Every structure is written in C-alpha cells, then in structure tokens.
Amino acid sequence: MAKESIEKLRERSRDDLFKELLKEKQNLQQMRFDLARGKVNNSAAVRNSKKRIARLASLEKEKSGAEVIMKQENE
C-alpha cells in the first residue's frame, strides 16, 4: 500500500474518511489474527496500518471540529 499524502486525505469528505477508517480498522484486526497464526511475514504492515488509522482519525476529527465551528458561526 502506497502512502497517501496528507493533502490528498484532506481533500476527501468526512464520510469518506470515516468509511476508510472503518475499513482500515478491520484490515488491522485481520492482520493481527494472521500475525498470531503465523500467516503474516511482514510485521511492519501492522505498524503502518496503525499509523494510517491515526492519520485518518485525526483528519476525521479535524473535519468534524471544523463543521461544529461553522455551525456556531452561522447561528
């Protein structure tokens, strides 16, 4: 999996980020099971997945905070 730049992720909508976050969490869970069973040789993939989850969660939270601020300004 190639790294996506933060700029490309910021262009995506909050819903897309949330869907991608859920998908990545499921992927991480599956990798952990496979790692425990000895099916995964690349343990760095688990670390990279955790980093991607953190990025996606941060950006999703950033976007939701921006929406709250925009709603408050409109009131």
N, CA and C atoms as a LAMMPS dump frame, in Angstrom:
ITEM: TIMESTEP
0
ITEM: NUMBER OF ATOMS
225
ITEM: BOX BOUNDS ff ff ff
-5.0000000000000000e+02 5.0000000000000000e+02
-5.0000000000000000e+02 5.0000000000000000e+02
-5.0000000000000000e+02 5.0000000000000000e+02
ITEM: ATOMS id mol type element x y z
1 1 1 N 0.846 -1.17 0
2 1 2 C 0 0 0
3 1 3 C 0.895 1.238 0
4 2 1 N 0.685 2.068 -0.965
5 2 2 C 1.46 3.304 -1.053
6 2 3 C 0.912 4.335 -0.073
7 3 1 N 1.813 5.124 0.481
8 3 2 C 1.382 6.161 1.414
9 3 3 C 0.644 7.263 0.663
10 4 1 N -0.455 7.689 1.232
11 4 2 C -1.181 8.824 0.692
12 4 3 C -0.685 10.071 1.401
13 5 1 N -0.596 11.127 0.66
14 5 2 C -0.158 12.357 1.298
15 5 3 C -1.308 12.948 2.111
16 6 1 N -0.949 13.709 3.111
17 6 2 C -1.944 14.35 3.969
18 6 3 C -2.829 15.275 3.137
19 7 1 N -2.25 15.933 2.155
20 7 2 C -3.038 16.855 1.327
21 7 3 C -4.147 16.11 0.587
22 8 1 N -3.831 14.919 0.065
23 8 2 C -4.849 14.141 -0.641
24 8 3 C -5.941 13.678 0.316
25 9 1 N -5.547 13.306 1.526
26 9 2 C -6.537 12.88 2.502
27 9 3 C -7.414 14.04 2.951
28 10 1 N -6.845 15.224 3.061
29 10 2 C -7.621 16.398 3.483
30 10 3 C -8.672 16.789 2.45
31 11 1 N -8.451 16.447 1.198
32 11 2 C -9.405 16.778 0.142
33 11 3 C -10.655 15.9 0.215
34 12 1 N -10.554 14.762 0.872
35 12 2 C -11.673 13.834 0.948
36 12 3 C -12.714 14.315 1.951
37 13 1 N -13.935 13.865 1.754
38 13 2 C -15.024 14.268 2.659
39 13 3 C -14.911 13.512 3.985
40 14 1 N -15.628 14.027 4.963
41 14 2 C -15.612 13.407 6.289
42 14 3 C -16.172 11.992 6.228
43 15 1 N -17.223 11.779 5.446
44 15 2 C -17.819 10.447 5.321
45 15 3 C -16.844 9.46 4.684
46 16 1 N -16.126 9.91 3.66
47 16 2 C -15.129 9.049 3.025
48 16 3 C -14.022 8.686 4.005
49 17 1 N -13.585 9.65 4.788
50 17 2 C -12.543 9.38 5.781
51 17 3 C -13.036 8.373 6.816
52 18 1 N -14.285 8.531 7.241
53 18 2 C -14.846 7.623 8.239
54 18 3 C -14.95 6.2 7.692
55 19 1 N -15.404 6.063 6.448
56 19 2 C -15.513 4.741 5.824
57 19 3 C -14.133 4.1 5.679
58 20 1 N -13.167 4.879 5.267
59 20 2 C -11.807 4.385 5.116
60 20 3 C -11.227 3.983 6.476
61 21 1 N -11.544 4.743 7.512
62 21 2 C -11.088 4.435 8.862
63 21 3 C -11.643 3.092 9.328
64 22 1 N -12.922 2.848 9.116
65 22 2 C -13.527 1.57 9.496
66 22 3 C -12.907 0.412 8.726
67 23 1 N -12.691 0.627 7.439
68 23 2 C -12.083 -0.41 6.609
69 23 3 C -10.667 -0.735 7.081
70 24 1 N -9.907 0.284 7.427
71 24 2 C -8.532 0.091 7.883
72 24 3 C -8.494 -0.603 9.247
73 25 1 N -9.456 -0.306 10.122
74 25 2 C -9.522 -0.974 11.421
75 25 3 C -9.811 -2.466 11.245
76 26 1 N -10.703 -2.795 10.317
77 26 2 C -10.99 -4.197 10.043
78 26 3 C -9.764 -4.898 9.46
79 27 1 N -9.054 -4.19 8.593
80 27 2 C -7.836 -4.727 7.999
81 27 3 C -6.788 -4.997 9.081
82 28 1 N -6.639 -4.071 10.021
83 28 2 C -5.682 -4.239 11.108
84 28 3 C -6.055 -5.446 11.965
85 29 1 N -7.319 -5.597 12.275
86 29 2 C -7.761 -6.727 13.075
87 29 3 C -7.418 -8.042 12.374
88 30 1 N -7.67 -8.096 11.078
89 30 2 C -7.367 -9.311 10.319
90 30 3 C -5.862 -9.569 10.295
91 31 1 N -5.064 -8.519 10.139
92 31 2 C -3.611 -8.692 10.144
93 31 3 C -3.117 -9.195 11.494
94 32 1 N -3.714 -8.707 12.577
95 32 2 C -3.318 -9.172 13.912
96 32 3 C -3.628 -10.652 14.096
97 33 1 N -4.793 -11.092 13.619
98 33 2 C -5.133 -12.509 13.7
99 33 3 C -4.149 -13.339 12.873
100 34 1 N -3.878 -12.876 11.662
101 34 2 C -2.956 -13.594 10.793
102 34 3 C -1.545 -13.613 11.374
103 35 1 N -1.14 -12.531 12.014
104 35 2 C 0.176 -12.469 12.636
105 35 3 C 0.271 -13.477 13.782
106 36 1 N -0.789 -13.589 14.574
107 36 2 C -0.808 -14.54 15.681
108 36 3 C -0.769 -15.981 15.175
109 37 1 N -1.374 -16.215 14.036
110 37 2 C -1.379 -17.56 13.443
111 37 3 C -0.097 -17.866 12.687
112 38 1 N 0.723 -16.847 12.458
113 38 2 C 1.965 -17.05 11.723
114 38 3 C 1.808 -16.95 10.22
115 39 1 N 0.707 -16.396 9.764
116 39 2 C 0.464 -16.269 8.323
117 39 3 C 1.093 -15.017 7.731
118 40 1 N 1.409 -14.024 8.562
119 40 2 C 1.958 -12.759 8.077
120 40 3 C 3.457 -12.73 8.35
121 41 1 N 4.221 -12.467 7.318
122 41 2 C 5.668 -12.356 7.476
123 41 3 C 6.097 -10.912 7.691
124 42 1 N 5.276 -9.975 7.26
125 42 2 C 5.613 -8.566 7.307
126 42 3 C 4.945 -7.914 8.52
127 43 1 N 5.647 -7.916 9.638
128 43 2 C 5.07 -7.324 10.842
129 43 3 C 5.038 -5.796 10.758
130 44 1 N 5.801 -5.213 9.84
131 44 2 C 5.789 -3.763 9.659
132 44 3 C 4.453 -3.296 9.091
133 45 1 N 3.727 -4.173 8.416
134 45 2 C 2.421 -3.809 7.865
135 45 3 C 1.448 -3.46 8.979
136 46 1 N 1.571 -4.123 10.119
137 46 2 C 0.705 -3.825 11.268
138 46 3 C 1.002 -2.418 11.759
139 47 1 N 2.268 -2.09 11.885
140 47 2 C 2.669 -0.756 12.348
141 47 3 C 2.201 0.314 11.361
142 48 1 N 2.355 0.061 10.073
143 48 2 C 1.918 1.029 9.062
144 48 3 C 0.4 1.219 9.084
145 49 1 N -0.32 0.147 9.327
146 49 2 C -1.773 0.239 9.404
147 49 3 C -2.192 1.075 10.608
148 50 1 N -1.523 0.888 11.733
149 50 2 C -1.837 1.678 12.928
150 50 3 C -1.564 3.16 12.69
151 51 1 N -0.502 3.468 11.977
152 51 2 C -0.197 4.865 11.661
153 51 3 C -1.255 5.458 10.741
154 52 1 N -1.699 4.67 9.771
155 52 2 C -2.738 5.153 8.849
156 52 3 C -4.043 5.396 9.597
157 53 1 N -4.378 4.516 10.527
158 53 2 C -5.587 4.702 11.33
159 53 3 C -5.496 5.999 12.122
160 54 1 N -4.341 6.272 12.693
161 54 2 C -4.156 7.503 13.463
162 54 3 C -4.314 8.727 12.571
163 55 1 N -3.751 8.68 11.364
164 55 2 C -3.888 9.802 10.427
165 55 3 C -5.342 10.034 10.059
166 56 1 N -6.025 8.95 9.703
167 56 2 C -7.42 9.066 9.295
168 56 3 C -8.293 9.57 10.442
169 57 1 N -8.058 9.069 11.642
170 57 2 C -8.847 9.501 12.797
171 57 3 C -8.607 10.977 13.092
172 58 1 N -7.36 11.408 12.983
173 58 2 C -7.035 12.815 13.239
174 58 3 C -7.716 13.729 12.227
175 59 1 N -7.658 13.35 10.961
176 59 2 C -8.266 14.178 9.921
177 59 3 C -9.788 14.18 10.032
178 60 1 N -10.366 13.029 10.375
179 60 2 C -11.823 12.956 10.532
180 60 3 C -12.266 13.833 11.695
181 61 1 N -11.517 13.803 12.776
182 61 2 C -11.839 14.638 13.929
183 61 3 C -11.638 16.118 13.596
184 62 1 N -10.598 16.416 12.831
185 62 2 C -10.337 17.796 12.406
186 62 3 C -11.506 18.329 11.589
187 63 1 N -12.007 17.497 10.672
188 63 2 C -13.134 17.927 9.836
189 63 3 C -14.406 18.084 10.655
190 64 1 N -14.637 17.204 11.615
191 64 2 C -15.851 17.322 12.417
192 64 3 C -15.783 18.565 13.298
193 65 1 N -14.614 18.912 13.797
194 65 2 C -14.444 20.134 14.579
195 65 3 C -14.684 21.365 13.736
196 66 1 N -14.244 21.333 12.5
197 66 2 C -14.453 22.457 11.598
198 66 3 C -15.939 22.63 11.306
199 67 1 N -16.676 21.529 11.208
200 67 2 C -18.114 21.621 10.95
201 67 3 C -18.835 22.241 12.141
202 68 1 N -18.416 21.905 13.344
203 68 2 C -19.043 22.46 14.543
204 68 3 C -18.809 23.967 14.596
205 69 1 N -17.6 24.403 14.294
206 69 2 C -17.268 25.82 14.298
207 69 3 C -18.096 26.561 13.247
208 70 1 N -18.232 25.955 12.068
209 70 2 C -19.008 26.599 11
210 70 3 C -20.462 26.734 11.423
211 71 1 N -21.03 25.723 12.085
212 71 2 C -22.424 25.787 12.531
213 71 3 C -22.602 26.871 13.577
214 72 1 N -21.641 27.001 14.481
215 72 2 C -21.727 28.012 15.524
216 72 3 C -21.634 29.424 14.941
217 73 1 N -20.837 29.597 13.92
218 73 2 C -20.71 30.914 13.287
219 73 3 C -21.985 31.304 12.565
220 74 1 N -22.717 30.32 12.033
221 74 2 C -23.939 30.599 11.3
222 74 3 C -25.125 30.913 12.208
223 75 1 N -25.029 30.557 13.461
224 75 2 C -26.146 30.795 14.382
225 75 3 C -26.196 32.19 14.87
